[in-house]
Amino acid sequence: MADPRDALAALPRIDALLESAPALVARYGRASTVAALRGAVTAAREDLLAGRATTAPDPATLVAQAEQRLTARRPPPPRAVRNATGVVLHTNLGRAPLSAAARAAVAEAAGSCDVELDLDTGGRGRRGARLAPLLADACRAEDAIAVNNAAAALVLVLAALAGGREVLVSRGELVEIGGSFRLPEIMGASGARLVEVGTTNKTRASDYAAAGTDVALILKVHRSNFRLTGFTEEPDIGALAEVARARGVPLVHDVGSGLLAETGEAWLGDEPSMAGALAHGADLALCSGDKLLGGPQAGLLAGRSDLVRTCDGHPMARALRLDKLRVAALSATLHQHLAERSEDVPAWGMLRADPATLNARARALAAAAGGHVEEGTSLVGGGSAPDRAVPGPVVRLDAAQPEAVAARLRHAEPPLVVRVADGAVWVDPRTLDPAADEAVATQLAEALAQDPAASSAPGAGSTPGSTSGAGSEGPAAGPAAS
Ligand SMILES: *Cc1c(COP(=O)(O)O)cnc(C)c1O
């Protein structure tokens, strides 16, 4: 058996390895490359000393190991992917895709920009000032601000208006949304004291009228991601507003979805809007910026000016503020809604896509990739409205190993994210850019060509019963929609 001391002596020197790896140095820098090479050599030495190896790895192997370490420690920025899941606001895919105008605004603001400079006077401008009128008009509110996200807007409201005091919430609304938005925990973090009223299925206005001893605020939270059915009861926002007025405390409505005003679309059902909540008597309404608003991650807070200003003046507002890139994206998106060009906001363009056009696209995709069209549904997603579904055509592609096909598509260039269910791969044209349809068809055909069933007739390789891990917030959503 070889003497381990010989093997140890055969381990190459770091400078020799470094010289053989100019590509790594160029890509990751010298210090990082040296550290990774050192890590690889140290691991090899430990293997020899522990008897896990008897010969020193050759230099090329050590360089390859160093490269693996570097790729693991230097993950690239998020990559653009094609969304064929049919989930319009896919949380795992970054929720709302930004409009072309919002992307251009982000690019414009990325360098030096006038986010806090008044170009007329040369003096300091207020960051929120340019957003306030856009937000207020879009929500039909007296005043409005935007912060990091809806969770932040809620924390800010509670801290600024109810710090150390009581907040009334129905037991039926103590929700968890998107895996980490848990109302009781947010309440705790804000310093407000939660007073639960009513029961899980029934809460009446009289419950709000009687509860608490030091009440600062009444909070209504939209049950975005689940439905109560059966024997249920809850006061509408108008009845709650009356209680709030009688008790002399503000009523705050977390509407969640980012719907600015009612649109009358059937698939929206009774989804509350910012304008509707305020019109029905809420003093403040809050929502997300990257759900139905179709903008960047943000939290909107709109309503009575005195309350909005109190929130904006709270020290926490500074910690929760938007950066210039999101100010730019949100501003551009609000301009589009206010100019009645919501269809230019991708989420709305997708949700309102013309059925005939969708059908033609689905048929073309099916023909090119060897599948067939079925009537299905697309989901709004985003943890905002899981059972809000829009009917439309979907392409079914049968495969012997649909999960393997989906995995190949995730590694395509660019990655294509599909849904797997019922032993088939499903492609929803609604969430795909029409301009990419031909390229998508090629990606699908290539991935399916490697499926074992590809040699048999199209559709003959179906393996019923294989389903994907459906999204936590919707049976048709895979990968997880939130
Ligand atoms: C989605 C949602 C939230 C959380 O929104 P973020 O912007 O992700 O913080 C809060 N409340 C409701 C009702 C929601 O639907």
The ligand as an SDF file (V2000), in Angstrom:
LIG
                    3D

 15 15  0  0  0  0  0  0  0  0999 V2000
  -50.6830   38.7740    0.2850 C   0  0  0  0  0  0  0  0  0  0  0  0
  -51.3210   39.3630    1.4690 C   0  0  0  0  0  0  0  0  0  0  0  0
  -50.5510   39.9630    2.4640 C   0  0  0  0  0  0  0  0  0  0  0  0
  -49.0520   39.9960    2.3920 C   0  0  0  0  0  0  0  0  0  0  0  0
  -48.6320   40.8270    1.3510 O   0  0  0  0  0  0  0  0  0  0  0  0
  -47.0670   41.1160    1.1290 P   0  0  0  0  0  0  0  0  0  0  0  0
  -47.0610   42.2680    0.2050 O   0  0  0  0  0  0  0  0  0  0  0  0
  -46.5110   39.8730    0.5460 O   0  0  0  0  0  0  0  0  0  0  0  0
  -46.4880   41.4270    2.4550 O   0  0  0  0  0  0  0  0  0  0  0  0
  -51.1890   40.5140    3.5430 C   0  0  0  0  0  0  0  0  0  0  0  0
  -52.5250   40.4630    3.6800 N   0  0  0  0  0  0  0  0  0  0  0  0
  -53.3160   39.9010    2.7400 C   0  0  0  0  0  0  0  0  0  0  0  0
  -54.7960   39.8720    2.9640 C   0  0  0  0  0  0  0  0  0  0  0  0
  -52.7350   39.3280    1.6060 C   0  0  0  0  0  0  0  0  0  0  0  0
  -53.5020   38.7600    0.6630 O   0  0  0  0  0  0  0  0  0  0  0  0
  1  2  1  0
  2  3  1  0
  2 14  2  0
  3  4  1  0
  3 10  2  0
  4  5  1  0
  5  6  1  0
  6  7  2  0
  6  8  1  0
  6  9  1  0
 10 11  1  0
 11 12  2  0
 12 13  1  0
 12 14  1  0
 14 15  1  0
M  END
$$$$
